[in-house]
Amino acid sequence: QVQLVESGGGLVQAGGSLRLSCAASGLTFSRYTMGWFRQAPGKEREFVASITWNSSGTTYYADSAKGRFTISRDNAKNTVYLQMNTLNPEDTAVYYCAASSRPWSTSMSLFGSWGQGTQVTVSS
């Protein structure tokens, strides 16, 4: 069974940074597109960033994340990361790691495996 475990969330002041990690098991990690989604209270879950399974590691970002967040992966460690800089209170949400068997994806419906999430709270 695929397991994804997020870590690195916490409380940070506006303008600060956090680095989220997602450790994967039960899948051939290098063959999965990995993504990060988030869900704020009272809002729908939304796409944040993804990185493809190909050797180039092509990345995709939501408009809200461009220029501030960086997704990366370490296939040897079966881990995907999300470096978040210049955080805003609007970034407060539960952040979820997800895996897709598609060569690339930014659509939540194409990610079949999900972690339990890690809370990110940005204070003003």
C-alpha positions as CSV (number, residue, x, y, z in Angstrom):
1,Q,0.0,0.0,0.0
2,V,1.3,3.5,-0.9
3,Q,2.1,5.6,2.1
4,L,2.9,9.3,2.0
5,V,4.0,11.0,5.2
6,E,4.3,14.8,5.4
7,S,6.5,16.7,7.8
8,G,7.9,20.1,8.3
9,G,4.8,22.1,9.0
10,G,4.4,24.6,11.8
11,L,3.9,28.2,12.8
12,V,5.8,30.9,11.1
13,Q,5.6,34.7,10.9
14,A,4.7,36.4,7.6
15,G,7.7,36.7,5.4
16,G,9.3,33.6,6.9
17,S,10.0,30.2,5.3
18,L,9.2,26.6,5.8
19,R,10.4,23.4,4.1
20,L,7.9,20.6,3.9
21,S,9.0,17.0,3.3
22,C,7.0,14.0,2.1
23,A,8.4,10.5,2.5
24,A,6.9,7.9,0.2
25,S,6.8,4.1,0.4
26,G,5.0,1.3,-1.3
27,L,5.5,2.7,-4.8
28,T,8.2,3.0,-7.4
29,F,8.8,6.6,-6.5
30,S,10.7,7.6,-9.7
31,R,7.7,6.5,-11.8
32,Y,5.2,8.9,-10.0
33,T,4.5,12.5,-10.5
34,M,4.5,14.1,-7.0
35,G,2.5,17.0,-6.0
36,W,1.6,19.3,-3.2
37,F,-2.0,20.5,-2.5
38,R,-3.4,22.6,0.3
39,Q,-6.7,23.2,2.0
40,A,-7.6,26.2,4.1
41,P,-10.5,26.2,6.5
42,G,-13.8,26.6,4.7
43,K,-12.1,26.3,1.3
44,E,-11.7,23.6,-1.3
45,R,-8.4,21.8,-1.7
46,E,-6.2,23.4,-4.3
47,F,-3.1,22.6,-6.3
48,V,0.1,24.2,-5.2
49,A,3.0,22.5,-7.1
50,S,4.0,19.3,-8.9
51,I,7.1,17.7,-10.3
52,T,7.1,15.1,-13.1
53,W,8.6,11.6,-13.0
54,N,10.8,12.1,-16.0
55,S,14.5,12.8,-15.8
56,S,14.1,16.5,-16.4
57,G,11.9,16.8,-13.3
58,T,9.6,19.4,-14.9
59,T,7.9,21.5,-12.3
60,Y,4.5,23.2,-12.3
61,Y,3.2,25.8,-9.9
62,A,-0.1,27.5,-9.1
63,D,-0.1,31.2,-9.7
64,S,-0.1,31.8,-5.9
65,A,3.1,29.8,-5.5
66,K,5.1,31.1,-8.4
67,G,8.3,32.9,-7.4
68,R,7.9,31.9,-3.7
69,F,7.7,28.1,-3.6
70,T,10.0,25.5,-5.0
71,I,9.2,21.8,-5.4
72,S,12.0,19.3,-5.7
73,R,12.4,15.5,-5.4
74,D,15.2,13.1,-4.3
75,N,14.4,9.8,-6.0
76,A,17.2,8.1,-4.0
77,K,15.4,9.0,-0.8
78,N,11.9,8.6,-2.1
79,T,11.2,12.1,-0.9
80,V,9.6,15.2,-2.3
81,Y,10.1,18.7,-0.8
82,L,8.3,22.0,-0.9
83,Q,10.4,25.0,0.0
84,M,8.1,27.9,0.9
85,N,9.5,31.4,1.1
86,T,7.9,34.7,1.7
87,L,5.0,33.2,3.4
88,N,1.7,35.1,3.7
89,P,-1.2,34.5,6.1
90,E,-3.1,33.4,3.0
91,D,-0.8,30.4,2.8
92,T,-2.2,29.1,6.1
93,A,-3.6,25.6,5.3
94,V,-3.2,21.9,5.7
95,Y,-0.6,20.9,3.1
96,Y,-1.0,17.5,1.5
97,C,1.5,15.4,-0.4
98,A,0.1,13.3,-3.3
99,A,1.3,10.9,-6.0
100,S,0.0,10.4,-9.5
101,S,0.8,7.6,-11.9
102,R,0.5,10.1,-14.8
103,P,3.6,11.3,-16.5
104,W,2.6,14.8,-15.3
105,S,-0.4,16.3,-13.6
106,T,-1.7,19.3,-11.8
107,S,-5.2,18.0,-11.4
108,M,-6.3,16.7,-8.0
109,S,-8.5,14.0,-9.6
110,L,-5.4,12.4,-11.2
111,F,-3.6,12.0,-7.9
112,G,-4.6,8.6,-6.4
113,S,-2.5,8.5,-3.2
114,W,-2.5,11.1,-0.5
115,G,-0.8,11.8,2.8
116,Q,-2.5,12.8,6.0
117,G,-1.4,16.4,5.7
118,T,0.7,18.8,7.7
119,Q,-0.5,22.1,9.2
120,V,1.1,25.3,8.1
121,T,0.1,28.5,10.0
122,V,1.4,31.9,9.0
123,S,0.8,34.7,11.5
124,S,0.6,38.3,10.6
